[in-house]
């Protein structure tokens, strides 16, 4: 027997007898249908970690209710795209955790699936420096020039003179520092 609905099902057994046996007493059993359970399974698993402003997509399947798996976000991420049984998350910070949360509703015949949560650790994003106006290959003592740099992150860039080796005498130190400042235009 297969339960195909809700409510109760009565099962009746009887045996009319024959030339040797009399009819058996009828036996009735009642079975109450209970909703089935559902399980959510990630088919595209969330990453262990993701960088600030990075995105990733997760997909999942659910149980037999026919209801879609729905997603929510917690922590340092937000949902930036959603489709049937999938969602795209974008990291909103470089520190903390993002909670990828999957749910599936039930119906008359199926219980809601147990919520599934996966944690994604936020990472700082990489950045690069681009010299918009680089330093010339050579510079005559006493001339000046401008160096302009930009960071891919949009954060302000700092230009710093390289460290100089300590000379033997204080007079040599002063001469090298003056030359470096004049040559670099700083």
N, C-alpha and C positions, 0 to 999 in steps of 0.2 A: 504494500500500500504506500502511496505517496500523498503527503499532505499538499494540497494545492491552494489553500485559502486560509481564512481566519475562522475562528469560532470552534465548534466541536464537530467531531465526526463519530457517528455511531457505527460500530461493527457488530453485526449479528451473525451468529453461527447456529445452524440447526442441522438435524439429521432425522429424516422421517421414519427411519426403521425399515425392516423388511420381514421376511417370513420367520426369521429367528430372533429378531430384536424389536423391541417396541421403540417408538419414537423417543429421541433424547430431548431433554428439556432445552429450550432455547437459551442461549447465553449471549448477552449483549455487553459489549465493552464501549466505553466512551473515551475518546482521545481528544484533548484540547490542543488546538494548534497554538504554538507560541512563535513569535517572530524569530527569524534566523539572525545570525550574527554576520557582520561584514568586516572585512579587513582592508586597510589601505596599504598599498605597496608602492614605494617610489620606483618608477621605471627609469627615470633620469635622476640620479641621486644628487642632492646639493653638494657643492664642494666643501672641503674641510675649512678652507679659508678663501677670502676674496679681498682685493684691494679697494680702497676708497674710490668711489665713482665707477667701479667695475660692476658688470651685470652678469647674471647667470640665469638659466632657465631650468625649472624642475618640472617633471611630469609624474603622474601617479595613476594607478588604477584602483578601483574600489570594489565593493561587493555587488551582489545581484539585484539591488534595489533599482538600478537603472539611473539613480541620481548621480550627478557629476561630483567629482572630487573638487572641493573649493579650497582656496588658499588664503591665508592672512599672513601678515608680517609683524614681527615684534622686534624691539631693540633698534639696532643701527642700520636698518634697511627699509626699503619701501617697495611695494609692488608697482611696477611700471608697465606691465602688460599682462593680460589674462586671456586664456582661451579655454576650451573644454579640457578639463583634466590637466591643465598646465598653467604656469605663471612665470613671469620674468621678474626677478628681484634686482634692485640696484642698491649698492652699499652707500650709505649716507655719512659714514664716518670711517676713520682709519683705525679706530680703537673700539673695543667692546665686542659684542656678539649680536648676530642677526638670528632671529628665530624664524625658521620656515615651518609654517603650521598648516597641516592638511586635515580637512574634515570631509565627511560624507553623511548626508542626512539619511534617515530611514524612511519607511512608509508603513503601511498596514502590516506587511509581511516580513519586513526586515528592520532590525534595530539600527540606530545610527552607528557608524563605524567609530571605533575608538580613535580619538584625535592622535595624530602622529606629529611630533615636533623634531626638527633637526637643527642643530646649532652650527652656524658658520662664523668663524673667527674673522674679525675685521683686521686688515693690514694697511699700513701706510702705503700710499701709491708712490711709484717711482716717478722721478722727474728728470728732465735733462736741461742743460744750460746751452743756449745758442748765443754766440757772439754776433750781434747785429752789426756792430762796428768793431772789428778786431784791431788789436794793436799792430802797428807796422812791424815788418821783419827786422828792421833796424831803425834807430832814431839817433840823430845828431845831438850831442850834448847841448843842453840849453833850449832845445825845441820841446814843444808840448804836443800832445795828441789826445784824442778822446777815445775811450773804450766803452761800448754799450753792450750789455748782455741782458738776455731775457730768459726766464724759466718757463718750462712747459706748463707748470702748475699755475702760473699767473702770479706767484709770490714775487716780492721784490728780490732782485739779484744784488749781491755785494761783490765788488771788485776789490781785491786785496793784493798788495805788493808781496812778492815772494819773500820768504825769510832770507836774510843774508848770513853768510858765515862770519863768525866773529874773527876780526883781524888780530894781528899781534899787538898793535899799539892803538891808543885812543885816537891819535891823529889820523891813522889810516881808517879807523872806523868812521870818523867824521867825513873824510874825503869820499869814501864809498857811499855813505848815506846821501851826501849832497849830490853825487853823480847819479845815484839811483833815482832820487826825487826829480832832478832836472831831466834825466833821460825819459822817465816815465810820465812826466807832466803831472805829478801828483802833489 
